[in-house]
Amino acid sequence: MRVFVLPPVVATLAALSLTPSRASAQGRAATDRPVDRIVAVVGTKPILASQVEEQLVLAQSQGSKVPEDSAGRDAARRQILSQMVDEELLVQQAERDTTIKVTDQEVQDAVEQTVQNVRKQFTSIPEFQTQLRAAGFVSEEEWRRWLADQQRRAILQQRLIEGLKQKGKLRPIPPSDAEMRAFWETSRAQQPKRPAGISFRQIVIVPKADSAATARAVQLAESLVVTLRQGGGAGFADVAKKYSADSVSREQGGALGWFRRGVMVKEFEDVAFHLRPGSISDVVRTEFGFHIIQVERAQPAEILARHILIQPAISEAQIAIARRQADSVHDALAHGASLDSLARRYADPSEPKLADALPISQLPPDYQTAIGQDSVPGLKPVFEVGVGTARPRFVVFELTKRLPEGELGFDEVKDHIRDGLAQQLAIKHYLDLLRRTTYVDVRF
C-alpha cells in the first residue's frame, strides 16, 4: 500500500515530462481512452483519468514494471486508482480532524528544501528551467505550487496515521503465515541482495570530564543563557555557531528542525516540549553535556527548535583513565565475565551494545579500519575511535558473525515482512471503515 510518501524529487521531474496531463504527446499516444474523464469520485472530489496516467508513468520512471499489453496496463491503472482513492480518503479524514494542523510555513519550508535538492542535480539554472518546461510547468512558481499541494497532502496523511496510532485506534493486525509467504513470493524478485554484513557486541567507553572542567562548562552555559535572555533570544544562531559542540547542527545555527517526542533524550524533551516559542531554557544536563534550548515554533505534538551544546573539556589524564578502563573490561570479558553486567557499569548508554547483520558500508570509518577483513568470531583488541579529536572513545569489540553478500532468504526478512504487513492490514481495516461513511464511486 503506497500512502503518504512523496516521490523522489528528480524522478518526479523526469516523470512529469511524460505525463498526459502535462500535454505530453507520448503520454497521449500510450492510451486510446479520453484523458480528462472522471474515473472516480471520493466525497465530492473527482479523480481524473489524466491523474491516473501521471501516476502510471511516474511508477514506470521509478523502476516499476508496467505491462506492455492493454489488458495489463488497465490492471495497473485499476491498482493505481485504488491507491489514489485510499489516499484521498485519508486526506479528507485528516482535513475533518480539527486536531490536525498543517501550517503554510512548514509546507513552504519543505518545498524550499525540495527545490534546493532538485537544483543541485543540474549543472546550471537554464538546464534546470529547461527540464521544468519539459515537465510541462510554465514556471518554477507553478511547480512550487504543485509541490506544496503534494507536501500538504503527505503531511495530512502522516499525521492522521500517527495520531490514530497514539490513540490506540490503529493497532497492527498480525498477518497469517500464508499472507507473509504470499507477499514474499510476489516481491522476492524485487528484493535487493543482502549486503555484506557484520554482527557484533561491544562496550564503548567514553572519557569523563573531571569536576573542574565540568564546572567551567556549566559556568559558560549559564553565562550564555543570561546573554541570550538579555537580547530577547536574538542572535541564538550566531552564539550556536561560535560555541556549540554539536558538529551536526552548529553550522545551521543549532537548528534541529521539526521533531516529535521520542527523538531526543528524555531530559532534553522534558524541557523542550514545555518551552514557549521564543523563550530560552535554563541549562539542561544530558549524557551529551549541557544544552541551551530555544523553541521557535510549536504545533500539536511537534516543535521546531534550536540548541547550543556545551561539553566539558576532556584532559589527557581522563583519556588515559578511559583507556585503562577499556583494557580492564577487555580482560574481564576474556576471562568469562558477563558483557551485560560490564555494559551496565561502564558502557556509554548512547552507543548500541549489539549490532545484528549491520551492512559493512554502514560501519563508521574507524570501525572499518580496525576490523578490516577479519571474519574470525571472538574478542578483538581494544581500538580507539575519534582519534585526534577532543572526545575519543575506546571500543571493546566482540565479532559474532560476518555475512557475505548474497540472496536474501524468507527467514531473514520475515520479521520485517510481518511488521510491514501488520501496519498495512491495520490501515486497510481503517480504510474499509472510511469507505462505509464516505461516498466513493469508481467509474473505471
Residue pairs with C-beta under 8 A, 6 or more apart in sequence:
1 83
1 86
1 424
1 427
1 428
2 83
3 83
3 86
3 87
3 90
3 157
3 161
3 427
4 87
4 90
4 154
4 157
4 158
4 161
5 154
6 150
6 151
6 154
7 15
7 58
7 62
8 62
9 114
9 117
9 118
10 118
10 121
11 58
11 61
11 62
12 58
13 118
13 131
13 132
13 135
14 61
14 131
14 135
15 54
15 57
15 58
15 60
15 61
15 62
16 22
16 54
16 58
16 135
16 136
16 137
17 24
17 131
17 134
17 135
17 136
18 24
18 26
18 27
18 57
18 61
19 27
19 50
19 53
19 54
19 57
19 58
19 136
20 27
20 28
20 30
20 31
20 35
20 50
20 53
20 54
20 57
21 35
21 48
21 50
21 51
21 53
21 54
21 136
22 54
22 135
22 136
22 137
23 136
24 136
27 53
27 57
28 35
30 53
31 53
31 73
32 70
33 49
34 49
35 48
35 49
35 50
35 53
36 48
36 49
36 50
37 48
37 49
38 46
38 47
38 48
38 49
38 443
39 47
39 48
39 49
39 52
39 81
39 442
39 443
39 444
40 46
40 47
40 81
40 84
40 85
40 440
40 441
40 442
40 443
40 444
41 47
41 439
41 440
41 441
41 443
42 85
42 88
42 89
42 92
42 438
42 439
42 440
43 88
43 92
43 438
43 439
44 439
45 88
45 92
47 81
47 84
47 85
47 88
51 84
52 77
52 80
52 81
52 84
53 77
55 80
55 83
55 84
56 66
56 73
56 76
56 77
56 80
59 66
59 76
59 80
60 66
66 72
66 73
66 76
67 73
67 75
67 76
77 444
78 444
81 442
81 444
82 442
85 440
85 442
86 431
87 153
87 157
89 431
89 434
89 435
89 438
89 440
90 156
90 157
90 160
90 161
90 431
90 434
91 153
91 156
91 157
92 438
93 160
93 434
94 100
94 156
94 157
94 159
94 160
95 156
97 160
97 163
99 163
99 300
100 156
100 159
100 160
100 163
100 300
101 299
101 300
102 152
102 155
102 156
102 159
103 297
103 299
105 297
106 155
106 258
106 299
106 304
107 148
107 151
107 152
107 155
108 148
110 151
110 155
111 144
111 147
111 148
111 151
114 147
114 151
115 140
115 144
115 147
118 128
119 125
119 128
122 128
122 131
129 140
132 139
132 140
132 143
135 143
137 143
137 146
161 170
161 427
162 260
164 170
164 430
166 301
169 430
170 426
170 427
170 430
171 426
172 419
172 422
172 423
172 425
172 426
173 422
173 425
173 426
173 429
174 418
174 422
175 183
175 417
175 418
175 421
175 422
175 425
179 421
180 414
180 417
180 418
180 421
181 410
183 417
183 421
184 410
184 413
184 414
184 417
188 408
191 408
191 413
192 408
193 405
193 406
193 407
193 408
194 357
194 403
194 405
194 406
194 407
194 408
194 412
195 359
195 360
195 361
195 405
196 359
196 360
196 361
196 402
196 403
196 404
196 405
197 357
197 358
197 359
197 360
197 402
197 403
198 355
198 357
198 358
198 360
198 363
198 371
198 399
198 401
198 402
198 403
199 355
199 356
199 357
199 358
199 399
199 400
199 401
199 402
199 403
200 354
200 355
200 358
200 397
200 398
200 399
200 400
201 339
201 353
201 354
201 355
201 397
201 398
201 400
202 351
202 352
202 353
202 354
202 355
202 395
202 396
202 397
202 398
203 326
203 329
203 339
203 342
203 343
203 346
203 347
203 353
203 395
203 396
204 347
204 348
204 351
204 393
204 394
204 395
204 396
205 322
205 325
205 326
205 329
205 346
205 347
205 348
205 393
205 394
205 395
205 396
206 322
206 348
206 391
206 393
207 314
207 318
207 319
207 321
207 322
207 391
207 392
207 393
208 314
208 318
208 322
209 217
209 311
209 312
209 313
209 314
209 315
209 318
210 315
210 317
210 318
213 312
213 313
213 314
213 315
214 312
216 312
216 313
217 289
217 290
217 310
217 311
217 312
217 313
218 283
218 290
220 243
220 310
221 283
221 290
221 291
221 292
221 308
221 310
222 283
224 239
224 243
224 292
224 308
224 310
225 280
225 281
225 282
225 283
225 292
227 239
228 235
228 236
228 239
228 280
228 292
228 294
229 280
232 278
233 278
233 279
233 280
233 294
236 253
236 254
236 280
236 294
236 306
236 308
237 252
237 253
237 254
237 255
237 306
238 253
239 308
240 249
240 250
240 253
240 254
240 306
240 307
240 308
241 250
241 251
241 253
241 254
243 308
243 310
244 250
244 254
244 307
244 308
244 309
244 310
245 289
245 309
245 310
245 311
246 254
246 307
246 308
246 309
249 255
249 256
249 306
249 307
253 306
254 294
254 306
254 307
254 308
255 306
256 264
256 304
256 305
256 306
256 307
257 304
258 302
258 303
258 304
259 302
259 303
259 305
260 301
260 302
261 269
261 273
261 301
262 269
263 269
264 272
265 286
265 287
265 288
267 284
267 285
267 286
268 284
268 286
268 291
268 293
268 307
271 281
271 282
271 284
271 293
272 281
272 293
272 295
272 303
272 305
273 303
275 281
275 293
275 294
275 295
275 303
275 305
276 295
277 295
277 296
277 297
277 298
278 294
278 295
278 296
279 294
279 295
280 292
280 293
280 294
281 291
281 292
281 293
281 294
283 290
283 291
283 292
284 290
284 291
284 292
284 293
285 291
287 348
287 349
287 350
288 309
288 311
288 350
289 309
289 310
289 311
289 312
290 309
290 310
290 311
291 307
291 308
291 309
291 310
292 307
292 308
292 310
293 305
293 306
293 307
294 305
294 306
294 307
295 303
295 304
295 305
296 304
296 305
296 306
297 303
297 304
298 304
311 390
311 391
313 390
314 390
314 391
319 392
322 392
322 393
322 394
323 382
323 384
323 394
325 346
325 394
326 382
326 394
326 395
326 396
327 382
329 342
329 346
329 396
330 379
330 381
330 382
330 396
332 342
333 339
333 342
333 379
333 396
333 398
334 379
339 353
339 398
340 353
343 353
347 353
348 393
351 393
357 401
357 403
357 412
360 368
363 371
364 385
366 383
366 384
366 385
366 386
366 387
367 385
367 395
370 380
370 383
370 385
370 395
370 397
371 380
371 397
371 399
374 380
374 399
374 402
375 399
375 402
376 399
377 398
377 399
377 400
377 401
378 398
378 399
379 396
379 397
379 398
380 397
380 398
380 399
382 394
382 395
382 396
382 397
383 394
383 395
383 397
384 392
384 393
384 394
384 395
385 392
385 393
385 394
385 395
386 392
386 393
